[in-house]
Amino acid sequence: MMRNERWWTTMLLLALVSSLPALAGAGSEWTLTGWAASGDYGTGVDADTRAFSLRYVTGDTFQFRLEVPWVAVRRTLGVTWTGAGPVPVDEGHRGEWSDWMGGHGSMPGGGHAPLALAPLEATDDPVGDDRWATGLGDVRIGVGRRLAGGGLKVYRLDAALEVKLPTADEERGLGTGEWDARVGLSGEYHGWAASFFGGIGWNRIGDPDWIDFKDTVDGFVGLESEPLRGGLVLSGWLEGNGEITPGTGSRVALGAGLRLPLHERLGLRVLATTGLTDAAEDWSLSLGISWGVPPSRPRTPGMLR
């Protein structure tokens, strides 16, 4: 009953905020993205995830963002996901997880960065490495405000607030069932041959019954080329966040990406990361198709242009 009440509350909230894009003005862009990641996150147990997400962004001075994911997670033990990204679960917390499950014998699984995972529901079937769970992930809503620059100026500074709604089914390992939030600042400076960008944010991570996560700071810094032949734009960045699960360390990853216009209002984007610390993924790869008029907007680690 509680899960149904939360579901309908979430749907009502989404209906209310759906009117906000009309107030934002400027350009609007839709992006359909396929995403995959793999790694043991320092636990020695592999965790694989897949996802498709539909993202809507609009606005300039004020920005609005909505992202709705559909996720597939392999039910393996060793990693969880929060609004700040992938989080390993060490041996000590595996014991806490087992205690929370009350001896049901189910195993937790992975999720979609930046989504979250919770223990899986009890099942009579054995859970193995090839067992997958699929369904709606955690919906994300974000708003931003340009603080300085933009337009014809060579710099821009933005503030943003993002909330992760617990729409994913925690009993199937698709979400923690908790709210997460991030508040951040991001900026960019356009040089003669490249643009520099960076940002910092603070993440409030909701605590499920089976673990107490640490709230954490995240950051990213990178470089993006001016349009090359055919409009190709290349980028590279370093991103990371502090420790979330006690004793497991911080996540640091190196990223690279490209954007390529396919038509007047159609574009391709490819992003990839590789982990530099034990708590990070071994690799992740995303492929996105965007259509519409790309709006100016604050950058976030999961939404590099």
C-alpha positions in Angstrom: 0.0 0.0 0.0 2.8 2.4 0.9 4.5 1.7 -2.4 1.3 2.5 -4.3 0.8 5.8 -2.4 4.4 6.8 -3.2 3.9 6.0 -6.8 0.7 8.1 -7.2 2.3 10.9 -5.2 5.2 10.9 -7.7 2.9 10.9 -10.7 1.1 13.9 -9.3 4.3 15.7 -8.7 5.4 15.0 -12.3 2.1 16.3 -13.6 2.5 19.5 -11.6 6.1 20.2 -12.8 5.2 19.4 -16.4 3.9 23.0 -16.7 7.3 24.5 -15.8 9.0 24.1 -19.3 6.4 26.6 -20.7 7.8 29.2 -18.3 11.4 28.6 -19.1 11.5 29.9 -22.7 14.5 29.7 -25.0 15.4 26.4 -26.8 14.2 22.9 -25.9 16.0 19.6 -26.5 15.1 15.9 -26.1 17.8 13.2 -25.8 17.3 9.5 -26.0 20.4 7.7 -24.5 21.5 4.1 -24.2 24.0 3.5 -21.4 26.1 0.6 -20.1 28.7 0.1 -17.3 30.7 -2.7 -15.7 33.1 -3.1 -12.9 33.6 -4.7 -9.5 34.0 -1.4 -7.7 36.8 -2.8 -5.5 34.6 -5.6 -4.1 35.9 -8.4 -6.3 32.3 -9.1 -7.6 31.3 -7.9 -11.1 28.2 -5.7 -11.5 26.7 -4.9 -14.9 24.0 -2.4 -15.7 22.1 -1.2 -18.8 19.7 1.6 -19.2 17.7 3.7 -21.6 16.7 7.2 -20.6 14.6 10.1 -22.1 15.8 13.5 -21.1 14.1 16.9 -21.6 16.0 20.2 -21.1 14.8 23.7 -21.8 15.6 27.3 -20.8 18.5 29.8 -20.6 18.4 32.2 -17.6 16.2 29.6 -15.9 16.6 26.0 -16.8 14.4 22.9 -16.3 15.4 19.3 -16.7 13.4 16.0 -16.6 14.9 12.6 -17.0 13.0 9.3 -17.1 15.1 6.1 -17.2 14.2 2.4 -17.9 16.9 0.2 -16.4 18.1 -3.4 -16.5 20.4 -4.6 -13.6 22.2 -7.8 -13.1 21.5 -9.2 -9.7 25.0 -9.4 -8.2 26.4 -8.5 -4.9 29.1 -5.8 -4.4 27.8 -2.4 -5.6 24.9 0.0 -5.1 24.0 3.3 -6.8 23.0 6.6 -5.4 22.3 10.0 -6.8 26.1 10.7 -6.7 27.0 7.7 -8.8 28.3 4.1 -8.2 28.9 3.1 -4.6 30.7 -0.1 -3.5 29.3 -2.3 -0.7 32.2 -3.7 1.4 32.2 -7.0 3.3 30.9 -5.4 6.5 27.9 -3.8 4.8 27.1 -7.0 3.0 26.6 -8.5 6.5 24.3 -5.6 7.4 22.5 -6.1 4.1 22.0 -9.8 4.9 20.6 -9.0 8.3 18.2 -6.5 6.8 17.0 -9.2 4.4 16.0 -11.3 7.4 17.4 -14.5 5.9 15.3 -14.4 2.7 18.3 -15.5 0.7 17.9 -12.8 -2.0 20.9 -10.9 -3.3 21.1 -7.2 -4.2 21.9 -6.0 -7.7 23.2 -2.9 -9.5 21.6 0.2 -11.0 22.0 3.1 -13.5 24.3 5.9 -12.7 23.2 8.2 -11.3 20.4 6.0 -9.9 20.2 3.9 -6.8 19.7 0.3 -5.7 18.1 -1.6 -2.8 17.9 -5.2 -1.7 15.9 -7.4 -4.1 12.6 -9.0 -3.2 12.6 -12.6 -2.0 12.1 -15.2 -4.7 11.8 -19.0 -4.9 14.2 -19.0 -7.9 17.9 -19.2 -7.4 19.7 -15.9 -8.2 22.7 -16.2 -10.4 25.0 -14.0 -12.4 22.7 -14.1 -15.4 19.6 -13.1 -13.5 18.4 -9.6 -14.5 15.7 -7.2 -13.2 14.2 -4.5 -15.4 11.8 -1.6 -14.9 11.3 2.1 -14.4 14.3 3.7 -12.7 14.4 6.8 -10.4 13.0 9.9 -12.2 15.2 13.0 -11.9 14.0 16.6 -11.9 16.4 19.6 -12.0 16.2 23.4 -12.1 18.9 25.9 -12.7 19.6 29.6 -12.6 22.2 31.5 -14.6 24.1 33.7 -12.1 26.5 35.5 -14.5 27.7 35.7 -18.1 26.1 33.8 -20.9 25.0 35.3 -24.2 27.8 37.0 -26.1 30.1 36.8 -23.0 33.0 34.3 -22.9 32.1 33.0 -19.5 29.0 31.6 -17.7 28.2 30.7 -14.1 25.1 28.6 -13.1 23.6 27.2 -9.9 21.5 24.1 -10.1 19.3 21.9 -7.8 18.5 18.3 -8.8 16.2 15.9 -7.0 16.0 12.1 -7.5 12.5 10.8 -7.0 12.2 7.3 -5.6 10.1 5.9 -8.4 12.1 2.7 -8.9 11.0 -0.5 -7.3 13.4 -1.1 -4.3 12.2 -4.7 -3.8 13.4 -5.6 -7.3 16.8 -3.9 -6.8 16.0 -0.9 -9.1 16.2 1.8 -6.4 16.7 2.5 -2.7 13.2 3.9 -2.2 14.8 7.1 -0.8 15.0 10.7 -2.0 18.4 12.1 -3.1 19.2 15.7 -3.8 22.2 17.7 -5.3 22.9 21.4 -5.2 25.8 22.7 -7.3 27.7 25.4 -9.1 29.1 25.1 -12.6 31.0 27.4 -14.8 32.6 27.7 -18.2 35.1 29.9 -20.0 35.4 30.1 -23.8 38.9 30.5 -25.0 40.2 31.0 -28.5 40.5 27.3 -29.4 38.7 25.6 -26.6 36.3 26.0 -23.7 37.2 25.2 -20.1 34.4 24.0 -17.7 34.1 22.7 -14.1 31.8 22.5 -11.2 31.3 21.4 -7.6 28.2 20.0 -5.8 26.9 18.7 -2.5 24.9 15.5 -2.4 22.3 14.6 0.2 22.0 10.8 0.0 18.9 9.2 1.5 19.5 6.3 3.9 17.6 3.0 3.3 17.0 0.7 6.3 20.0 -1.5 5.6 22.8 1.2 5.5 23.6 4.8 6.5 25.3 6.5 3.5 27.6 9.5 3.9 26.5 12.8 2.2 29.3 13.9 -0.1 30.9 16.5 -2.3 31.4 15.9 -6.0 33.4 17.9 -8.6 34.5 17.8 -12.2 36.8 19.8 -14.5 37.4 19.5 -18.2 38.2 20.9 -21.6 36.0 21.1 -24.8 37.2 21.9 -28.3 35.7 24.4 -30.7 33.8 22.8 -33.6 36.2 20.9 -35.9 35.6 19.6 -39.4 31.9 18.7 -39.9 31.0 20.3 -36.6 32.6 17.6 -34.5 33.3 18.7 -30.9 35.6 16.7 -28.6 35.8 16.9 -24.8 37.7 15.4 -21.9 37.2 15.7 -18.2 38.0 14.4 -14.7 35.1 13.7 -12.3 34.7 12.2 -8.9 33.1 12.3 -5.4 34.0 11.7 -1.9 33.4 8.5 0.1 29.8 7.5 0.5 30.0 4.0 1.9 32.2 4.2 5.0 35.6 2.6 4.4 35.3 2.1 0.7 37.1 5.2 -0.5 36.4 7.9 -3.1 35.4 7.6 -6.7 37.5 9.2 -9.5 37.0 8.7 -13.2 38.4 10.0 -16.4 35.9 10.8 -19.2 36.0 11.6 -22.9 33.2 12.5 -25.3 32.2 13.8 -28.7 29.3 15.6 -30.2 28.4 15.5 -33.9 25.6 17.3 -35.7 23.6 15.0 -38.0 21.1 17.5 -39.2 19.9 21.0 -38.5 18.2 20.0 -35.3 19.6 16.5 -34.8 22.8 15.5 -33.1 24.8 12.5 -31.9 26.7 12.4 -28.6 29.0 9.7 -27.2 30.4 9.7 -23.7 32.8 7.2 -22.0 34.5 6.9 -18.6 37.1 4.7 -17.1 37.7 4.5 -13.3 40.9 5.6 -11.7 40.2 4.3 -8.2 38.9 1.1 -6.8 35.5 2.6 -5.9 34.9 3.6 -9.6 33.5 1.6 -12.5 35.9 -0.2 -14.8 34.2 1.5 -17.8 31.0 3.1 -18.9 29.7 4.0 -22.3 26.7 6.0 -23.4 25.3 6.8 -26.9 22.7 9.5 -27.3 20.6 11.0 -30.0 19.3 14.6 -29.4 16.8 16.6 -31.3 15.5 20.1 -30.9 17.3 23.4 -30.2 20.1 22.9 -27.6 19.5 25.4 -24.8 22.2 26.9 -22.6 22.2 25.1 -19.3 24.4 24.4 -16.2 26.7 21.4 -16.6 26.5 18.5 -14.2 28.8 15.4 -14.1 26.1 13.2 -15.7 25.1 15.7 -18.3 28.2 17.0 -20.0 27.4 18.5 -23.4 
